[in-house]
Structure formats: structure tokens, C-alpha cells
Amino acid sequence: MNNKIAFKQFCEQNNVNLFGSFWWWNNVVKDNWDVLIHKKDDQILACMPYHFKYKFGLKAIIPPVLTPYQSISFSIPDDAKSDKQLSFVRKSLEHLINEIPSCTLFLRQVDYKEDYLLPFIWNNYEVKVRYTYILDTTIDKDLLFMNMKDTLRREIKKAKTNTHIVTSNNVDALYLLKQKSANNSNEPLNYSKEYLIRIAGLIELGKGSIQEITENNKTIASLFVCWDNYQLYYICGALDPDYRNSGGLSWLLWEAILQAKNRGLTFNFEGSMIKSIERYFASFGASPTPFFEIKKVNPGIIRPLFNKI
């Protein structure tokens, strides 16, 4: 049995998060990926999928685009005491680290719940703190709204007065808005429409949705979210730069928060380290939540080529 088949079976038998699932890696990442497996006899204990590419002729293991976490999944016995659980994770990580293919760059971001990374540190990997924003949706809807910044509430009320919201499967409109925003900010869009369409396959599975804001039959904002059994994730959104004062994107995010609440899930903004974006997400009342980036560059002589990745 090859590792990908073993990974598929593991995911069918265990409750893994969306970005650690076989479906995501097989259908979204699709190319240039593999998975490391830790087994004991015929039992799979842990899985670590990874994505690779080549730069300057050198191999790099890096996150796939629009994949905020590259989770490591474990099959920890339900009845194991806490010291046994820690020992299980430690041994599994040590095994997986030893199996990582030779590469010039290793870069990985793990879910905020994966906070035991000492085996990586012991093996000379750098571990850096990053932040996302998590919103607890269990409180009353009115309180959720009141917890938002005053200016944000006014934006949403304005958008409700002047525009309309619709549920759509329109990947084309979303991607066109992403392109227009990228052109306006002179920042290249680092994924194709075909890649976004692959993620939108979650809609047919009942695990994703696109909502749009329209004005005079024109789409001015669009937002794509997806979810698993744990959280609802903001994956991709865009606002037409010509309608930056419409409040459209804020209304879409508010509706996504309500969708998370209705599903009994927390809302993950997939936060940014960029100051202006951080402030915007914080204005929704979400809490800054640390997660970790794992990095290793080898050999040292080519470190400057990869340090900015």
C-alpha cells in the first residue's frame, strides 16, 4: 500500500480537520504533494502531508496556496492518559521528522491547536509565532453585533440599505474581483481560477459557500468560506476597489459569522500579520490567537535566497 492510499484510509477512519484531509490534498493541492506516514505494524499512527516545488533548481517543501494550515494528524488512543498522549505525539513527530525528504527549504504552518513542537526545535528547526483571529460564536447574536467596532456596525447597516446579498456558486465573479483588487494594489495574484474552482468543489459536498453583494445587478463583493467539524474558515474574499466605501465586504463577513453560529462553529478569520488587516479583523471582536510556523533552511550558504519566503 502506498502512502497516499494509507493516508486516504486514515482520514476515512479519523476525524481530521479540513486542511489535513485527503480530500483537500488530493483535490485542491492535487500536484506536487506527498505524505509521510508513521505506522506500527499495520496501524497508522500519524500522517503529515506536504507540498513541494523547485526554486533555482533546489527543492522546497512549502505551504500550498490558500491552505492556511498543513496539519499533522495523529491517531491517539482515546483511553490514553495525558503522559501517554504526550509520549505518543513525541515519538510520532520524531519519526516523521526523520522521514522528511532532503530539501533546501522546509516551511510549514500548523493549526493553533498543534502547540507541541519541541521535536522540531530539537532538530534545529526554527519555530515562529504567527497570529490568526478566532471568534467565539456561542454568545447571543445581538451581543456578537454589539461587540464589533462602532464604525463597522455602521458600515454593515449602510451596506444593507444600499445593496443586496445573494448566495452564489459564481467562482468567476469572485476571481475577477480578486484580479481587479490585485491589479489595483500592484500585488500579483498567486493562484489561478482553476485552483479556486478546485476549492469550490467543497460547495457540492456541503462544506463551502460563496456569497455576493450586488448593486444594480453588478457584483461588487464576494466571499468564499468553508468548514469542517471544528471551525468555519474565511478562505477568500474581494471587494471591487471602486466600491471600497460600500461596506460590502464587512456585511459578507458578518453573514459568514452568523453562518458559523448557526452551524455551532467558531469563525476563523485566517488572520494576517499585516497591521491594517489585523486591525480590521480585530474590529469584529475576534481574539488574536497564536499558531506556529516551522522553518529550516539548508545549507547556510543559500539561506539569503529563501529567508524572504
GUZALO-130224 format. One record per residue (C-alpha): residue number from 1; residue in three letters; y, z, x. Coordinates in nm, 2 decimals. Example, Ala and Ser with C-alpha at 12.3 -4.5 7.8 and 13.67 -1.06 7.14 Angstrom:
2
{num=1	residuo=ala	yy=-0.45	zz=0.78	xx=1.23};
{num=2	residuo=ser	yy=-0.11	zz=0.71	xx=1.37};
//
This chain:
309
{num=1	residuo=met	yy=0.00	zz=0.00	xx=0.00};
{num=2	residuo=asn	yy=0.34	zz=-0.10	xx=0.15};
{num=3	residuo=asn	yy=0.63	zz=0.14	xx=0.14};
{num=4	residuo=lys	yy=0.82	zz=-0.03	xx=-0.14};
{num=5	residuo=ile	yy=0.53	zz=-0.01	xx=-0.37};
{num=6	residuo=ala	yy=0.48	zz=0.35	xx=-0.28};
{num=7	residuo=phe	yy=0.85	zz=0.41	xx=-0.35};
{num=8	residuo=lys	yy=0.82	zz=0.25	xx=-0.69};
{num=9	residuo=gln	yy=0.53	zz=0.47	xx=-0.78};
{num=10	residuo=phe	yy=0.71	zz=0.78	xx=-0.66};
{num=11	residuo=cys	yy=1.02	zz=0.70	xx=-0.87};
{num=12	residuo=glu	yy=0.79	zz=0.65	xx=-1.18};
{num=13	residuo=gln	yy=0.64	zz=0.99	xx=-1.13};
{num=14	residuo=asn	yy=0.95	zz=1.19	xx=-1.03};
{num=15	residuo=asn	yy=1.30	zz=1.24	xx=-1.18};
{num=16	residuo=val	yy=1.52	zz=1.08	xx=-0.92};
{num=17	residuo=asn	yy=1.89	zz=1.01	xx=-0.96};
{num=18	residuo=leu	yy=2.02	zz=0.66	xx=-1.03};
{num=19	residuo=phe	yy=2.12	zz=0.57	xx=-0.67};
{num=20	residuo=gly	yy=1.79	zz=0.69	xx=-0.54};
{num=21	residuo=ser	yy=1.58	zz=0.49	xx=-0.78};
{num=22	residuo=phe	yy=1.35	zz=0.20	xx=-0.71};
{num=23	residuo=trp	yy=1.54	zz=0.00	xx=-0.98};
{num=24	residuo=trp	yy=1.87	zz=0.03	xx=-0.81};
{num=25	residuo=trp	yy=1.74	zz=-0.07	xx=-0.47};
{num=26	residuo=asn	yy=1.51	zz=-0.34	xx=-0.59};
{num=27	residuo=asn	yy=1.75	zz=-0.50	xx=-0.85};
{num=28	residuo=val	yy=2.10	zz=-0.41	xx=-0.72};
{num=29	residuo=val	yy=2.08	zz=-0.39	xx=-0.34};
{num=30	residuo=lys	yy=1.79	zz=-0.64	xx=-0.35};
{num=31	residuo=asp	yy=1.83	zz=-0.78	xx=0.00};
{num=32	residuo=asn	yy=1.81	zz=-0.62	xx=0.35};
{num=33	residuo=trp	yy=1.66	zz=-0.29	xx=0.24};
{num=34	residuo=asp	yy=1.35	zz=-0.09	xx=0.31};
{num=35	residuo=val	yy=1.23	zz=0.27	xx=0.25};
{num=36	residuo=leu	yy=1.09	zz=0.54	xx=0.47};
{num=37	residuo=ile	yy=0.80	zz=0.74	xx=0.33};
{num=38	residuo=his	yy=0.67	zz=1.09	xx=0.41};
{num=39	residuo=lys	yy=0.32	zz=1.13	xx=0.29};
{num=40	residuo=lys	yy=0.04	zz=1.39	xx=0.32};
{num=41	residuo=asp	yy=-0.29	zz=1.23	xx=0.26};
{num=42	residuo=asp	yy=-0.23	zz=1.02	xx=-0.05};
{num=43	residuo=gln	yy=0.06	zz=1.23	xx=-0.18};
{num=44	residuo=ile	yy=0.42	zz=1.11	xx=-0.13};
{num=45	residuo=leu	yy=0.64	zz=1.40	xx=-0.04};
{num=46	residuo=ala	yy=0.98	zz=1.23	xx=0.03};
{num=47	residuo=cys	yy=1.14	zz=0.89	xx=0.02};
{num=48	residuo=met	yy=1.45	zz=0.76	xx=0.20};
{num=49	residuo=pro	yy=1.56	zz=0.40	xx=0.11};
{num=50	residuo=tyr	yy=1.81	zz=0.24	xx=0.34};
{num=51	residuo=his	yy=2.02	zz=-0.08	xx=0.37};
{num=52	residuo=phe	yy=2.07	zz=-0.27	xx=0.70};
{num=53	residuo=lys	yy=2.28	zz=-0.55	xx=0.83};
{num=54	residuo=tyr	yy=2.37	zz=-0.70	xx=1.16};
{num=55	residuo=lys	yy=2.71	zz=-0.69	xx=1.32};
{num=56	residuo=phe	yy=2.79	zz=-0.85	xx=1.66};
{num=57	residuo=gly	yy=2.41	zz=-0.91	xx=1.68};
{num=58	residuo=leu	yy=2.34	zz=-0.54	xx=1.65};
{num=59	residuo=lys	yy=2.16	zz=-0.37	xx=1.37};
{num=60	residuo=ala	yy=2.34	zz=-0.12	xx=1.15};
{num=61	residuo=ile	yy=2.20	zz=0.10	xx=0.87};
{num=62	residuo=ile	yy=2.49	zz=0.14	xx=0.63};
{num=63	residuo=pro	yy=2.56	zz=0.21	xx=0.26};
{num=64	residuo=pro	yy=2.53	zz=-0.09	xx=0.02};
{num=65	residuo=val	yy=2.85	zz=-0.16	xx=-0.16};
{num=66	residuo=leu	yy=2.91	zz=0.02	xx=-0.49};
{num=67	residuo=thr	yy=2.63	zz=0.27	xx=-0.40};
{num=68	residuo=pro	yy=2.82	zz=0.59	xx=-0.36};
{num=69	residuo=tyr	yy=2.51	zz=0.80	xx=-0.25};
{num=70	residuo=gln	yy=2.20	zz=0.70	xx=-0.07};
{num=71	residuo=ser	yy=1.98	zz=0.98	xx=-0.19};
{num=72	residuo=ile	yy=1.68	zz=1.13	xx=-0.02};
{num=73	residuo=ser	yy=1.42	zz=1.22	xx=-0.29};
{num=74	residuo=phe	yy=1.17	zz=1.50	xx=-0.25};
{num=75	residuo=ser	yy=0.86	zz=1.60	xx=-0.45};
{num=76	residuo=ile	yy=0.89	zz=1.98	xx=-0.41};
{num=77	residuo=pro	yy=0.62	zz=2.18	xx=-0.58};
{num=78	residuo=asp	yy=0.75	zz=2.34	xx=-0.89};
{num=79	residuo=asp	yy=0.60	zz=2.68	xx=-0.81};
{num=80	residuo=ala	yy=0.72	zz=2.69	xx=-0.45};
{num=81	residuo=lys	yy=0.92	zz=3.00	xx=-0.35};
{num=82	residuo=ser	yy=1.27	zz=2.94	xx=-0.20};
{num=83	residuo=asp	yy=1.15	zz=2.98	xx=0.16};
{num=84	residuo=lys	yy=0.86	zz=2.73	xx=0.10};
{num=85	residuo=gln	yy=1.11	zz=2.48	xx=-0.06};
{num=86	residuo=leu	yy=1.33	zz=2.50	xx=0.24};
{num=87	residuo=ser	yy=1.04	zz=2.46	xx=0.47};
{num=88	residuo=phe	yy=0.92	zz=2.16	xx=0.27};
{num=89	residuo=val	yy=1.26	zz=1.99	xx=0.29};
{num=90	residuo=arg	yy=1.30	zz=2.07	xx=0.66};
{num=91	residuo=lys	yy=0.96	zz=1.92	xx=0.75};
{num=92	residuo=ser	yy=1.02	zz=1.61	xx=0.53};
{num=93	residuo=leu	yy=1.36	zz=1.55	xx=0.69};
{num=94	residuo=glu	yy=1.23	zz=1.59	xx=1.04};
{num=95	residuo=his	yy=0.95	zz=1.34	xx=0.96};
{num=96	residuo=leu	yy=1.19	zz=1.09	xx=0.80};
{num=97	residuo=ile	yy=1.44	zz=1.12	xx=1.09};
{num=98	residuo=asn	yy=1.17	zz=1.04	xx=1.34};
{num=99	residuo=glu	yy=1.09	zz=0.72	xx=1.14};
{num=100	residuo=ile	yy=1.44	zz=0.58	xx=1.13};
{num=101	residuo=pro	yy=1.43	zz=0.24	xx=1.29};
{num=102	residuo=ser	yy=1.62	zz=0.18	xx=1.61};
{num=103	residuo=cys	yy=1.98	zz=0.08	xx=1.53};
{num=104	residuo=thr	yy=2.32	zz=0.09	xx=1.68};
{num=105	residuo=leu	yy=2.48	zz=0.25	xx=1.38};
{num=106	residuo=phe	yy=2.34	zz=0.48	xx=1.12};
{num=107	residuo=leu	yy=2.57	zz=0.57	xx=0.83};
{num=108	residuo=arg	yy=2.47	zz=0.74	xx=0.51};
{num=109	residuo=gln	yy=2.63	zz=0.93	xx=0.23};
{num=110	residuo=val	yy=2.42	zz=1.18	xx=0.03};
{num=111	residuo=asp	yy=2.47	zz=1.33	xx=-0.31};
{num=112	residuo=tyr	yy=2.67	zz=1.66	xx=-0.32};
{num=113	residuo=lys	yy=2.36	zz=1.85	xx=-0.42};
{num=114	residuo=glu	yy=2.19	zz=1.75	xx=-0.09};
{num=115	residuo=asp	yy=2.36	zz=2.01	xx=0.13};
{num=116	residuo=tyr	yy=2.08	zz=2.10	xx=0.37};
{num=117	residuo=leu	yy=2.12	zz=1.86	xx=0.66};
{num=118	residuo=leu	yy=2.05	zz=2.07	xx=0.97};
{num=119	residuo=pro	yy=1.76	zz=1.85	xx=1.09};
{num=120	residuo=phe	yy=2.01	zz=1.56	xx=1.12};
{num=121	residuo=ile	yy=2.25	zz=1.79	xx=1.32};
{num=122	residuo=trp	yy=1.97	zz=1.90	xx=1.55};
{num=123	residuo=asn	yy=1.90	zz=1.53	xx=1.62};
{num=124	residuo=asn	yy=2.26	zz=1.46	xx=1.72};
{num=125	residuo=tyr	yy=2.39	zz=1.31	xx=1.40};
{num=126	residuo=glu	yy=2.75	zz=1.38	xx=1.30};
{num=127	residuo=val	yy=2.79	zz=1.53	xx=0.96};
{num=128	residuo=lys	yy=3.13	zz=1.49	xx=0.80};
{num=129	residuo=val	yy=3.27	zz=1.63	xx=0.47};
{num=130	residuo=arg	yy=3.39	zz=1.39	xx=0.21};
{num=131	residuo=tyr	yy=3.51	zz=1.46	xx=-0.15};
{num=132	residuo=thr	yy=3.43	zz=1.33	xx=-0.49};
{num=133	residuo=tyr	yy=3.58	zz=1.47	xx=-0.82};
{num=134	residuo=ile	yy=3.34	zz=1.62	xx=-1.08};
{num=135	residuo=leu	yy=3.45	zz=1.70	xx=-1.43};
{num=136	residuo=asp	yy=3.25	zz=1.96	xx=-1.65};
{num=137	residuo=thr	yy=3.25	zz=1.81	xx=-2.00};
{num=138	residuo=thr	yy=3.08	zz=2.10	xx=-2.17};
{num=139	residuo=ile	yy=3.42	zz=2.25	xx=-2.28};
{num=140	residuo=asp	yy=3.58	zz=2.16	xx=-2.61};
{num=141	residuo=lys	yy=3.72	zz=1.81	xx=-2.64};
{num=142	residuo=asp	yy=4.08	zz=1.93	xx=-2.72};
{num=143	residuo=leu	yy=4.07	zz=2.16	xx=-2.42};
{num=144	residuo=leu	yy=3.95	zz=1.87	xx=-2.20};
{num=145	residuo=phe	yy=4.25	zz=1.68	xx=-2.30};
{num=146	residuo=met	yy=4.49	zz=1.97	xx=-2.26};
{num=147	residuo=asn	yy=4.36	zz=2.03	xx=-1.91};
{num=148	residuo=met	yy=4.49	zz=1.69	xx=-1.80};
{num=149	residuo=lys	yy=4.83	zz=1.65	xx=-1.65};
{num=150	residuo=asp	yy=5.11	zz=1.60	xx=-1.90};
{num=151	residuo=thr	yy=5.21	zz=1.26	xx=-1.77};
{num=152	residuo=leu	yy=4.85	zz=1.14	xx=-1.80};
{num=153	residuo=arg	yy=4.83	zz=1.26	xx=-2.16};
{num=154	residuo=arg	yy=5.15	zz=1.07	xx=-2.24};
{num=155	residuo=glu	yy=5.01	zz=0.75	xx=-2.07};
{num=156	residuo=ile	yy=4.69	zz=0.77	xx=-2.29};
{num=157	residuo=lys	yy=4.89	zz=0.82	xx=-2.61};
{num=158	residuo=lys	yy=5.11	zz=0.53	xx=-2.52};
{num=159	residuo=ala	yy=4.81	zz=0.30	xx=-2.45};
{num=160	residuo=lys	yy=4.66	zz=0.40	xx=-2.79};
{num=161	residuo=thr	yy=4.98	zz=0.29	xx=-2.96};
{num=162	residuo=asn	yy=5.02	zz=-0.05	xx=-2.79};
{num=163	residuo=thr	yy=4.67	zz=-0.17	xx=-2.70};
{num=164	residuo=his	yy=4.31	zz=-0.18	xx=-2.83};
{num=165	residuo=ile	yy=3.98	zz=-0.07	xx=-2.67};
{num=166	residuo=val	yy=3.66	zz=-0.26	xx=-2.71};
{num=167	residuo=thr	yy=3.30	zz=-0.23	xx=-2.58};
{num=168	residuo=ser	yy=3.20	zz=-0.54	xx=-2.40};
{num=169	residuo=asn	yy=2.94	zz=-0.69	xx=-2.16};
{num=170	residuo=asn	yy=3.21	zz=-0.90	xx=-2.01};
{num=171	residuo=val	yy=3.15	zz=-0.89	xx=-1.63};
{num=172	residuo=asp	yy=3.36	zz=-1.20	xx=-1.58};
{num=173	residuo=ala	yy=3.68	zz=-1.03	xx=-1.71};
{num=174	residuo=leu	yy=3.62	zz=-0.72	xx=-1.50};
{num=175	residuo=tyr	yy=3.56	zz=-0.92	xx=-1.19};
{num=176	residuo=leu	yy=3.87	zz=-1.14	xx=-1.25};
{num=177	residuo=leu	yy=4.08	zz=-0.82	xx=-1.28};
{num=178	residuo=lys	yy=3.92	zz=-0.68	xx=-0.96};
{num=179	residuo=gln	yy=4.01	zz=-1.01	xx=-0.78};
{num=180	residuo=lys	yy=4.37	zz=-1.00	xx=-0.91};
{num=181	residuo=ser	yy=4.41	zz=-0.64	xx=-0.80};
{num=182	residuo=ala	yy=4.27	zz=-0.72	xx=-0.46};
{num=183	residuo=asn	yy=4.50	zz=-1.01	xx=-0.41};
{num=184	residuo=asn	yy=4.80	zz=-0.81	xx=-0.52};
{num=185	residuo=ser	yy=4.72	zz=-0.54	xx=-0.27};
{num=186	residuo=asn	yy=4.61	zz=-0.78	xx=0.01};
{num=187	residuo=glu	yy=4.27	zz=-0.60	xx=0.03};
{num=188	residuo=pro	yy=3.96	zz=-0.82	xx=0.03};
{num=189	residuo=leu	yy=3.70	zz=-0.76	xx=-0.24};
{num=190	residuo=asn	yy=3.38	zz=-0.67	xx=-0.06};
{num=191	residuo=tyr	yy=3.13	zz=-0.78	xx=-0.32};
{num=192	residuo=ser	yy=3.05	zz=-1.08	xx=-0.53};
{num=193	residuo=lys	yy=3.05	zz=-1.13	xx=-0.91};
{num=194	residuo=glu	yy=2.67	zz=-1.19	xx=-0.88};
{num=195	residuo=tyr	yy=2.64	zz=-0.84	xx=-0.72};
{num=196	residuo=leu	yy=2.83	zz=-0.68	xx=-1.01};
{num=197	residuo=ile	yy=2.62	zz=-0.87	xx=-1.26};
{num=198	residuo=arg	yy=2.31	zz=-0.72	xx=-1.10};
{num=199	residuo=ile	yy=2.45	zz=-0.37	xx=-1.16};
{num=200	residuo=ala	yy=2.54	zz=-0.46	xx=-1.51};
{num=201	residuo=gly	yy=2.17	zz=-0.50	xx=-1.57};
{num=202	residuo=leu	yy=2.19	zz=-0.13	xx=-1.65};
{num=203	residuo=ile	yy=2.36	zz=-0.22	xx=-1.98};
{num=204	residuo=glu	yy=2.04	zz=-0.38	xx=-2.12};
{num=205	residuo=leu	yy=1.85	zz=-0.07	xx=-2.00};
{num=206	residuo=gly	yy=2.08	zz=0.16	xx=-2.20};
{num=207	residuo=lys	yy=2.22	zz=0.31	xx=-1.88};
{num=208	residuo=gly	yy=2.56	zz=0.14	xx=-1.84};
{num=209	residuo=ser	yy=2.86	zz=0.02	xx=-2.04};
{num=210	residuo=ile	yy=3.18	zz=-0.18	xx=-2.00};
{num=211	residuo=gln	yy=3.49	zz=-0.11	xx=-2.20};
{num=212	residuo=glu	yy=3.80	zz=-0.31	xx=-2.20};
{num=213	residuo=ile	yy=4.16	zz=-0.26	xx=-2.30};
{num=214	residuo=thr	yy=4.32	zz=-0.56	xx=-2.47};
{num=215	residuo=glu	yy=4.68	zz=-0.65	xx=-2.56};
{num=216	residuo=asn	yy=4.75	zz=-0.96	xx=-2.77};
{num=217	residuo=asn	yy=4.39	zz=-1.07	xx=-2.72};
{num=218	residuo=lys	yy=4.42	zz=-1.05	xx=-2.34};
{num=219	residuo=thr	yy=4.21	zz=-0.82	xx=-2.13};
{num=220	residuo=ile	yy=4.44	zz=-0.60	xx=-1.92};
{num=221	residuo=ala	yy=4.20	zz=-0.33	xx=-1.80};
{num=222	residuo=ser	yy=3.82	zz=-0.29	xx=-1.77};
{num=223	residuo=leu	yy=3.59	zz=-0.01	xx=-1.67};
{num=224	residuo=phe	yy=3.22	zz=0.00	xx=-1.59};
{num=225	residuo=val	yy=3.03	zz=0.33	xx=-1.59};
{num=226	residuo=cys	yy=2.66	zz=0.40	xx=-1.56};
{num=227	residuo=trp	yy=2.45	zz=0.72	xx=-1.59};
{num=228	residuo=asp	yy=2.12	zz=0.89	xx=-1.52};
{num=229	residuo=asn	yy=1.98	zz=1.22	xx=-1.65};
{num=230	residuo=tyr	yy=2.24	zz=1.41	xx=-1.44};
{num=231	residuo=gln	yy=2.58	zz=1.25	xx=-1.44};
{num=232	residuo=leu	yy=2.79	zz=0.97	xx=-1.57};
{num=233	residuo=tyr	yy=2.94	zz=0.77	xx=-1.28};
{num=234	residuo=tyr	yy=3.26	zz=0.57	xx=-1.26};
{num=235	residuo=ile	yy=3.15	zz=0.27	xx=-1.07};
{num=236	residuo=cys	yy=3.41	zz=0.00	xx=-1.10};
{num=237	residuo=gly	yy=3.74	zz=-0.04	xx=-1.28};
{num=238	residuo=ala	yy=4.05	zz=-0.26	xx=-1.27};
{num=239	residuo=leu	yy=4.39	zz=-0.28	xx=-1.42};
{num=240	residuo=asp	yy=4.60	zz=-0.60	xx=-1.44};
{num=241	residuo=pro	yy=4.89	zz=-0.54	xx=-1.19};
{num=242	residuo=asp	yy=5.13	zz=-0.69	xx=-1.45};
{num=243	residuo=tyr	yy=5.04	zz=-0.41	xx=-1.69};
{num=244	residuo=arg	yy=5.05	zz=-0.12	xx=-1.45};
{num=245	residuo=asn	yy=5.26	zz=0.09	xx=-1.69};
{num=246	residuo=ser	yy=5.04	zz=0.03	xx=-1.99};
{num=247	residuo=gly	yy=4.82	zz=0.34	xx=-1.94};
{num=248	residuo=gly	yy=4.52	zz=0.12	xx=-1.99};
{num=249	residuo=leu	yy=4.30	zz=0.25	xx=-1.71};
{num=250	residuo=ser	yy=4.38	zz=0.61	xx=-1.79};
{num=251	residuo=trp	yy=4.27	zz=0.56	xx=-2.15};
{num=252	residuo=leu	yy=3.95	zz=0.39	xx=-2.03};
{num=253	residuo=leu	yy=3.87	zz=0.69	xx=-1.81};
{num=254	residuo=trp	yy=3.94	zz=0.93	xx=-2.09};
{num=255	residuo=glu	yy=3.69	zz=0.74	xx=-2.31};
{num=256	residuo=ala	yy=3.44	zz=0.74	xx=-2.03};
{num=257	residuo=ile	yy=3.48	zz=1.12	xx=-2.01};
{num=258	residuo=leu	yy=3.41	zz=1.15	xx=-2.38};
{num=259	residuo=gln	yy=3.11	zz=0.93	xx=-2.34};
{num=260	residuo=ala	yy=2.98	zz=1.17	xx=-2.07};
{num=261	residuo=lys	yy=3.05	zz=1.47	xx=-2.30};
{num=262	residuo=asn	yy=2.86	zz=1.30	xx=-2.59};
{num=263	residuo=arg	yy=2.56	zz=1.25	xx=-2.36};
{num=264	residuo=gly	yy=2.57	zz=1.60	xx=-2.22};
{num=265	residuo=leu	yy=2.65	zz=1.48	xx=-1.87};
{num=266	residuo=thr	yy=2.91	zz=1.58	xx=-1.61};
{num=267	residuo=phe	yy=3.16	zz=1.30	xx=-1.52};
{num=268	residuo=asn	yy=3.17	zz=1.19	xx=-1.16};
{num=269	residuo=phe	yy=3.48	zz=1.00	xx=-1.06};
{num=270	residuo=glu	yy=3.33	zz=0.89	xx=-0.73};
{num=271	residuo=gly	yy=3.64	zz=1.03	xx=-0.56};
{num=272	residuo=ser	yy=3.84	zz=0.88	xx=-0.28};
{num=273	residuo=met	yy=3.97	zz=1.01	xx=0.04};
{num=274	residuo=ile	yy=4.29	zz=0.81	xx=-0.02};
{num=275	residuo=lys	yy=4.57	zz=1.05	xx=-0.11};
{num=276	residuo=ser	yy=4.72	zz=0.86	xx=-0.41};
{num=277	residuo=ile	yy=4.37	zz=0.81	xx=-0.57};
{num=278	residuo=glu	yy=4.28	zz=1.17	xx=-0.51};
{num=279	residuo=arg	yy=4.59	zz=1.29	xx=-0.69};
{num=280	residuo=tyr	yy=4.51	zz=1.06	xx=-0.98};
{num=281	residuo=phe	yy=4.16	zz=1.18	xx=-1.03};
{num=282	residuo=ala	yy=4.27	zz=1.54	xx=-0.99};
{num=283	residuo=ser	yy=4.52	zz=1.49	xx=-1.27};
{num=284	residuo=phe	yy=4.22	zz=1.46	xx=-1.52};
{num=285	residuo=gly	yy=4.13	zz=1.82	xx=-1.45};
{num=286	residuo=ala	yy=3.83	zz=1.74	xx=-1.23};
{num=287	residuo=ser	yy=3.73	zz=1.96	xx=-0.94};
{num=288	residuo=pro	yy=3.72	zz=1.84	xx=-0.58};
{num=289	residuo=thr	yy=3.35	zz=1.86	xx=-0.48};
{num=290	residuo=pro	yy=3.24	zz=1.81	xx=-0.12};
{num=291	residuo=phe	yy=2.95	zz=1.58	xx=-0.02};
{num=292	residuo=phe	yy=2.84	zz=1.47	xx=0.32};
{num=293	residuo=glu	yy=2.84	zz=1.16	xx=0.54};
{num=294	residuo=ile	yy=2.58	zz=1.14	xx=0.81};
{num=295	residuo=lys	yy=2.66	zz=0.92	xx=1.11};
{num=296	residuo=lys	yy=2.52	zz=0.83	xx=1.45};
{num=297	residuo=val	yy=2.63	zz=0.56	xx=1.69};
{num=298	residuo=asn	yy=2.42	zz=0.45	xx=1.99};
{num=299	residuo=pro	yy=2.46	zz=0.37	xx=2.27};
{num=300	residuo=gly	yy=2.80	zz=0.52	xx=2.35};
{num=301	residuo=ile	yy=2.93	zz=0.21	xx=2.53};
{num=302	residuo=ile	yy=2.97	zz=0.02	xx=2.20};
{num=303	residuo=arg	yy=3.10	zz=0.32	xx=1.99};
{num=304	residuo=pro	yy=3.45	zz=0.17	xx=1.96};
{num=305	residuo=leu	yy=3.30	zz=-0.13	xx=1.77};
{num=306	residuo=phe	yy=3.17	zz=0.10	xx=1.49};
{num=307	residuo=asn	yy=3.39	zz=0.40	xx=1.48};
{num=308	residuo=lys	yy=3.61	zz=0.25	xx=1.21};
{num=309	residuo=ile	yy=3.32	zz=0.17	xx=0.98};
//
